[in-house]
Amino acid sequence: MAVPSDAVPMEKVGMDYFDSAPARFDAHQIIRASPSEIFDVFEDAAAWPQWAMPITKVEWTSEFPISIGSTRTVSMIGGLIGYEEFIAWDRGKRMAFRFNEASQPGTDAFAEDYRVTELSEQRCLVEWTMAMSPSGPAAKVFPITAPLLSGGLSWMLRQFRIQVETTVGTA
């Protein structure tokens, strides 16, 4: 899906944004799977709507293999579409992306960072950071919605753990 001309441009943040973002949420889970198996699920566009509740569709808009600069389009409930670019990619260890544009205003910048640390064979720590700069009306209600975002992030990462462990268990 090409980025439409009426998409809202967002700040093209780098990896340092995770240390300076005005709003940041963190979650972590220990997952019974290898780093490669975890990334197999990250790369599967059809898997994202199964564990990330706001996502309805993911479309890779770059060819595989994925690398820094790869892109995808993510459709979410409420009609929000994010046009993403990967700013980190080290398969089995780390991936991060930012929104370059969105279909609706509400944030000036948005990025996510996923870190996978192998603890032992078939056991990894997955850490997920979501960072954003709310703007406009969304910034005004952000103090009310922030606890929901924090809880939602933890819930989604638990769903991701279930998705991965179920996939590994049936492979």
Backbone as CSV, one residue per row, in Angstrom:
resi,resn,N_x,N_y,N_z,CA_x,CA_y,CA_z,C_x,C_y,C_z
1,MET,0.847,-1.173,0.000,0.000,0.000,0.000,0.894,1.238,0.000
2,ALA,0.725,2.085,-0.976,1.491,3.328,-1.062,0.955,4.328,-0.031
3,VAL,1.823,5.193,0.430,1.424,6.219,1.396,0.594,7.263,0.648
4,PRO,-0.657,7.498,1.082,-1.494,8.483,0.390,-0.985,9.910,0.622
5,SER,-1.302,10.787,-0.302,-0.815,12.168,-0.230,-1.391,12.930,0.965
6,ASP,-2.529,12.488,1.509,-3.120,13.185,2.647,-2.678,12.607,4.008
7,ALA,-1.709,11.690,3.997,-1.206,11.130,5.257,-0.526,12.227,6.068
8,VAL,-0.638,12.106,7.384,-0.065,13.095,8.302,1.407,12.744,8.542
9,PRO,2.338,13.637,8.159,3.749,13.339,8.402,4.069,13.350,9.897
10,MET,4.972,12.481,10.299,5.387,12.410,11.699,6.897,12.606,11.772
11,GLU,7.362,12.955,12.956,8.791,13.155,13.149,9.523,11.830,12.922
12,LYS,10.556,11.862,12.120,11.329,10.649,11.807,12.417,10.469,12.870
13,VAL,12.002,9.848,13.964,12.876,9.684,15.125,13.856,8.532,14.907
14,GLY,14.941,8.564,15.686,15.933,7.501,15.664,15.877,6.701,16.955
15,MET,16.851,5.858,17.145,16.891,4.989,18.324,17.011,5.780,19.629
16,ASP,17.590,6.963,19.583,17.716,7.779,20.796,16.364,8.262,21.320
17,TYR,15.349,8.200,20.491,14.018,8.637,20.894,13.480,7.831,22.075
18,PHE,13.869,6.567,22.178,13.377,5.732,23.272,13.855,6.237,24.633
19,ASP,14.913,7.020,24.650,15.416,7.605,25.900,14.841,8.988,26.177
20,SER,14.256,9.630,25.157,13.822,11.023,25.323,12.336,11.266,25.071
21,ALA,11.594,10.263,24.680,10.174,10.443,24.352,9.394,10.937,25.556
22,PRO,8.437,11.829,25.342,7.624,12.318,26.463,6.748,11.241,27.093
23,ALA,6.402,10.214,26.328,5.598,9.105,26.869,6.274,7.803,26.454
24,ARG,6.447,6.933,27.433,7.132,5.664,27.180,6.480,4.578,28.030
25,PHE,6.257,3.421,27.413,5.661,2.289,28.108,6.531,1.066,27.854
26,ASP,6.728,0.257,28.889,7.581,-0.923,28.795,6.834,-2.151,29.294
27,ALA,7.106,-3.275,28.650,6.574,-4.571,29.090,7.633,-5.619,28.795
28,HIS,7.575,-6.721,29.529,8.498,-7.820,29.271,7.827,-9.145,29.612
29,GLN,8.271,-10.176,28.919,7.766,-11.538,29.124,8.897,-12.518,28.859
30,ILE,8.915,-13.590,29.600,9.801,-14.704,29.293,8.993,-15.670,28.432
31,ILE,9.561,-16.027,27.288,8.856,-16.846,26.302,9.647,-18.128,26.061
32,ARG,8.927,-19.240,26.079,9.554,-20.545,25.822,9.653,-20.756,24.307
33,ALA,10.723,-20.226,23.733,10.987,-20.334,22.296,12.403,-19.830,22.045
34,SER,12.911,-20.153,20.884,14.229,-19.648,20.499,14.079,-18.238,19.921
35,PRO,15.163,-17.472,19.865,15.090,-16.154,19.230,14.582,-16.235,17.786
36,SER,15.005,-17.247,17.058,14.564,-17.401,15.672,13.060,-17.641,15.586
37,GLU,12.530,-18.472,16.481,11.090,-18.740,16.484,10.292,-17.487,16.835
38,ILE,10.810,-16.682,17.738,10.149,-15.421,18.096,10.116,-14.496,16.884
39,PHE,11.224,-14.401,16.177,11.260,-13.527,15.004,10.439,-14.082,13.850
40,ASP,10.264,-15.391,13.784,9.362,-15.944,12.777,7.962,-15.356,12.955
41,VAL,7.516,-15.211,14.197,6.186,-14.647,14.461,6.188,-13.140,14.176
42,PHE,7.262,-12.427,14.551,7.351,-10.997,14.221,7.247,-10.764,12.708
43,GLU,7.848,-11.639,11.920,7.869,-11.459,10.466,6.557,-11.870,9.794
44,ASP,5.716,-12.607,10.488,4.457,-13.115,9.933,3.372,-12.041,10.026
45,ALA,3.067,-11.419,8.906,2.069,-10.342,8.889,0.722,-10.800,9.437
46,ALA,0.334,-12.036,9.163,-0.967,-12.540,9.618,-1.016,-12.769,11.126
47,ALA,0.139,-12.885,11.788,0.163,-13.141,13.227,-0.151,-11.898,14.055
48,TRP,0.223,-10.721,13.583,0.074,-9.503,14.393,-1.356,-9.248,14.858
49,PRO,-2.374,-9.337,14.001,-3.742,-9.098,14.494,-4.200,-10.122,15.528
50,GLN,-3.534,-11.251,15.615,-3.928,-12.275,16.574,-3.477,-11.952,17.997
51,TRP,-2.424,-11.140,18.146,-1.938,-10.840,19.498,-1.924,-9.349,19.836
52,ALA,-1.895,-8.487,18.855,-1.877,-7.037,19.101,-3.267,-6.485,18.817
53,MET,-4.054,-6.297,19.886,-5.483,-6.048,19.733,-5.859,-4.868,18.840
54,PRO,-5.113,-3.767,18.771,-5.573,-2.695,17.873,-5.338,-2.990,16.395
55,ILE,-4.453,-3.926,16.079,-4.065,-4.172,14.691,-5.087,-5.082,14.001
56,THR,-5.499,-4.637,12.806,-6.424,-5.440,12.007,-5.741,-6.037,10.782
57,LYS,-4.626,-5.436,10.341,-3.928,-5.936,9.158,-2.507,-5.381,9.131
58,VAL,-1.565,-6.227,8.727,-0.177,-5.819,8.516,0.199,-6.197,7.094
59,GLU,0.810,-5.277,6.378,1.251,-5.532,5.009,2.706,-5.089,4.868
60,TRP,3.579,-6.041,4.587,4.978,-5.691,4.311,5.023,-4.985,2.966
61,THR,5.650,-3.820,2.916,5.751,-3.056,1.669,7.178,-3.040,1.141
62,SER,8.049,-3.785,1.786,9.425,-3.995,1.331,9.632,-5.487,1.123
63,GLU,10.571,-5.799,0.272,10.927,-7.197,0.035,11.677,-7.761,1.236
64,PHE,11.589,-9.070,1.404,12.400,-9.770,2.395,13.770,-10.019,1.784
65,PRO,14.832,-10.120,2.523,14.875,-10.103,3.977,14.702,-8.683,4.519
66,ILE,14.154,-8.622,5.719,13.929,-7.349,6.392,15.270,-6.792,6.849
67,SER,15.380,-5.467,6.794,16.593,-4.800,7.252,16.220,-3.381,7.680
68,ILE,17.195,-2.653,8.187,16.953,-1.245,8.493,16.513,-0.566,7.198
69,GLY,15.434,0.215,7.285,14.874,0.870,6.111,13.689,0.127,5.511
70,SER,13.476,-1.138,5.899,12.302,-1.876,5.422,11.034,-1.165,5.897
71,THR,9.948,-1.366,5.162,8.701,-0.672,5.471,7.528,-1.642,5.510
72,ARG,6.508,-1.212,6.214,5.246,-1.940,6.222,4.134,-0.954,6.567
73,THR,2.909,-1.369,6.267,1.717,-0.590,6.569,0.898,-1.393,7.573
74,VAL,0.473,-0.716,8.641,-0.291,-1.371,9.694,-1.638,-0.664,9.830
75,SER,-2.716,-1.428,9.634,-4.078,-0.907,9.788,-4.587,-1.277,11.168
76,MET,-5.293,-0.333,11.807,-5.777,-0.544,13.168,-7.250,-0.187,13.287
77,ILE,-7.824,-0.603,14.412,-9.217,-0.270,14.662,-9.360,1.247,14.674
78,GLY,-10.531,1.718,14.351,-10.767,3.160,14.308,-10.276,3.803,13.030
79,GLY,-9.792,3.000,12.082,-9.356,3.546,10.803,-7.944,4.104,10.783
80,LEU,-7.210,4.000,11.875,-5.831,4.496,11.901,-4.939,3.576,11.072
81,ILE,-4.143,4.176,10.218,-3.156,3.441,9.438,-1.792,4.070,9.719
82,GLY,-0.828,3.230,10.064,0.533,3.697,10.297,1.437,3.201,9.180
83,TYR,2.258,4.107,8.675,3.219,3.789,7.624,4.583,3.742,8.290
84,GLU,5.105,2.534,8.472,6.268,2.308,9.323,7.552,2.103,8.524
85,GLU,8.652,2.471,9.192,9.988,2.199,8.676,10.812,1.602,9.814
86,PHE,11.542,0.538,9.520,12.366,-0.098,10.549,13.657,0.685,10.745
87,ILE,13.941,1.005,12.009,15.136,1.775,12.357,16.171,0.902,13.059
88,ALA,15.808,-0.336,13.358,16.749,-1.331,13.877,16.264,-2.699,13.413
89,TRP,17.193,-3.553,13.012,16.845,-4.917,12.660,18.085,-5.779,12.825
90,ASP,18.051,-6.633,13.812,19.097,-7.617,14.046,18.349,-8.896,14.400
91,ARG,18.053,-9.688,13.361,17.160,-10.843,13.529,17.605,-11.721,14.693
92,GLY,16.635,-12.027,15.559,16.894,-12.835,16.741,17.284,-12.023,17.956
93,LYS,17.551,-10.717,17.758,17.991,-9.883,18.879,17.168,-8.608,19.070
94,ARG,16.946,-7.891,17.978,16.281,-6.591,18.157,15.635,-6.122,16.863
95,MET,14.474,-5.494,17.033,13.847,-4.770,15.932,13.168,-3.541,16.504
96,ALA,13.184,-2.482,15.733,12.505,-1.248,16.132,11.996,-0.564,14.865
97,PHE,10.871,0.096,15.005,10.312,0.841,13.879,9.681,2.126,14.384
98,ARG,9.474,3.018,13.456,8.778,4.280,13.754,7.683,4.475,12.713
99,PHE,6.715,5.297,13.060,5.729,5.745,12.080,6.349,6.939,11.351
100,ASN,6.415,6.868,10.045,6.823,8.033,9.257,5.628,8.914,8.933
101,GLU,4.477,8.275,8.722,3.217,8.963,8.459,2.097,8.159,9.101
102,ALA,0.958,8.829,9.284,-0.239,8.160,9.794,-1.445,8.734,9.066
103,SER,-2.523,7.998,9.098,-3.736,8.444,8.418,-4.503,9.483,9.225
104,GLN,-4.173,9.617,10.519,-4.879,10.558,11.394,-3.873,11.260,12.301
105,PRO,-4.169,12.507,12.676,-3.296,13.182,13.639,-3.513,12.618,15.050
106,GLY,-2.652,12.983,15.973,-2.799,12.551,17.363,-1.459,12.342,18.050
107,THR,-0.442,12.088,17.253,0.911,11.986,17.798,1.879,12.632,16.814
108,ASP,2.875,13.306,17.371,3.913,13.911,16.533,4.999,12.897,16.201
109,ALA,5.176,11.894,17.077,6.169,10.844,16.852,5.688,9.572,17.547
110,PHE,6.040,8.420,16.961,5.665,7.135,17.529,6.702,6.109,17.095
111,ALA,7.150,5.278,18.051,8.120,4.227,17.730,7.972,3.071,18.712
112,GLU,8.388,1.891,18.275,8.393,0.706,19.127,9.734,0.000,18.991
113,ASP,10.183,-0.583,20.104,11.465,-1.282,20.162,11.229,-2.635,20.828
114,TYR,11.674,-3.712,20.183,11.553,-5.070,20.708,12.956,-5.648,20.852
115,ARG,13.301,-6.079,22.063,14.608,-6.676,22.329,14.409,-8.113,22.813
116,VAL,15.170,-9.025,22.240,15.072,-10.442,22.587,16.427,-10.882,23.134
117,THR,16.416,-11.398,24.357,17.630,-11.890,25.000,17.463,-13.374,25.275
118,GLU,18.349,-14.170,24.711,18.294,-15.615,24.936,18.793,-15.907,26.347
119,LEU,17.949,-16.567,27.138,18.297,-16.910,28.518,18.859,-18.324,28.606
120,SER,18.311,-19.227,27.832,18.768,-20.610,27.742,18.114,-21.184,26.494
121,GLU,18.419,-22.436,26.194,17.810,-23.032,25.012,16.285,-23.021,25.158
122,GLN,15.606,-22.481,24.150,14.144,-22.401,24.126,13.566,-21.522,25.234
123,ARG,14.297,-20.494,25.650,13.795,-19.575,26.683,14.427,-18.204,26.463
124,CYS,13.571,-17.196,26.214,14.053,-15.846,25.924,13.265,-14.808,26.714
125,LEU,13.933,-13.717,27.012,13.285,-12.536,27.568,12.971,-11.613,26.400
126,VAL,11.705,-11.212,26.269,11.296,-10.248,25.253,10.896,-8.971,25.979
127,GLU,11.551,-7.872,25.601,11.259,-6.556,26.173,10.711,-5.671,25.063
128,TRP,9.613,-4.994,25.354,8.920,-4.172,24.361,8.759,-2.769,24.928
129,THR,9.234,-1.789,24.179,9.074,-0.387,24.552,8.275,0.321,23.472
130,MET,7.246,1.045,23.889,6.460,1.884,23.001,6.706,3.328,23.444
131,ALA,7.072,4.182,22.500,7.370,5.577,22.815,6.575,6.487,21.882
132,MET,6.088,7.595,22.430,5.276,8.488,21.607,5.295,9.918,22.124
133,SER,4.908,10.815,21.232,4.740,12.226,21.559,3.307,12.606,21.204
134,PRO,2.373,12.446,22.156,0.976,12.799,21.867,0.848,14.290,21.537
135,SER,-0.111,14.610,20.667,-0.323,16.009,20.287,-1.817,16.273,20.104
136,GLY,-2.148,17.549,20.040,-3.534,17.955,19.814,-4.460,17.446,20.907
137,PRO,-5.710,17.125,20.553,-6.666,16.626,21.539,-6.192,15.368,22.261
138,ALA,-5.421,14.517,21.567,-4.921,13.289,22.195,-4.014,13.611,23.384
139,ALA,-3.260,14.698,23.300,-2.366,15.087,24.402,-3.172,15.500,25.632
140,LYS,-4.340,16.086,25.408,-5.171,16.532,26.534,-5.750,15.353,27.327
141,VAL,-6.102,14.287,26.644,-6.675,13.122,27.331,-5.618,12.079,27.698
142,PHE,-4.382,12.335,27.310,-3.324,11.359,27.529,-3.156,10.958,28.998
143,PRO,-3.265,11.886,29.967,-3.143,11.442,31.362,-4.198,10.400,31.760
144,ILE,-5.337,10.416,31.104,-6.396,9.451,31.393,-6.137,8.139,30.654
145,THR,-5.651,8.230,29.410,-5.461,7.027,28.599,-4.130,6.316,28.859
146,ALA,-3.166,6.999,29.450,-1.838,6.399,29.670,-1.897,5.087,30.453
147,PRO,-2.646,5.009,31.564,-2.706,3.720,32.274,-3.305,2.595,31.416
148,LEU,-4.246,2.942,30.548,-4.824,1.939,29.653,-3.785,1.452,28.640
149,LEU,-2.973,2.381,28.129,-1.916,1.995,27.195,-0.890,1.093,27.868
150,SER,-0.519,1.435,29.083,0.458,0.631,29.821,-0.073,-0.780,30.063
151,GLY,-1.292,-0.873,30.547,-1.903,-2.185,30.777,-2.111,-2.952,29.489
152,GLY,-2.496,-2.248,28.439,-2.704,-2.883,27.138,-1.416,-3.447,26.568
153,LEU,-0.314,-2.743,26.751,0.976,-3.221,26.265,1.356,-4.528,26.952
154,SER,1.191,-4.577,28.264,1.500,-5.804,29.011,0.586,-6.942,28.570
155,TRP,-0.697,-6.648,28.395,-1.653,-7.678,27.955,-1.269,-8.208,26.571
156,MET,-0.932,-7.302,25.641,-0.583,-7.739,24.287,0.689,-8.588,24.277
157,LEU,1.666,-8.240,25.106,2.883,-9.043,25.132,2.609,-10.436,25.708
158,ARG,1.688,-10.526,26.649,1.281,-11.855,27.130,0.617,-12.640,25.998
159,GLN,-0.212,-11.967,25.197,-0.855,-12.622,24.058,0.192,-13.059,23.026
160,PHE,1.231,-12.226,22.855,2.321,-12.591,21.957,3.008,-13.866,22.456
161,ARG,3.274,-13.928,23.773,3.896,-15.120,24.364,3.055,-16.357,24.051
162,ILE,1.743,-16.258,24.262,0.845,-17.375,23.985,0.905,-17.754,22.504
163,GLN,0.878,-16.745,21.635,0.938,-16.982,20.180,2.224,-17.728,19.809
164,VAL,3.361,-17.245,20.309,4.647,-17.876,19.988,4.702,-19.298,20.546
165,GLU,4.363,-19.450,21.815,4.475,-20.782,22.445,3.508,-21.774,21.812
166,THR,2.355,-21.319,21.362,1.401,-22.190,20.663,1.947,-22.583,19.298
167,THR,2.545,-21.618,18.601,3.136,-21.880,17.288,4.290,-22.874,17.413
168,VAL,5.159,-22.658,18.388,6.303,-23.547,18.603,5.814,-24.935,18.999
169,GLY,4.764,-24.979,19.821,4.237,-26.253,20.303,3.615,-27.094,19.209
170,THR,3.202,-26.452,18.095,2.560,-27.197,17.013,3.494,-27.442,15.847
171,ALA,4.692,-26.870,15.924,5.628,-27.012,14.784,6.243,-28.403,14.737
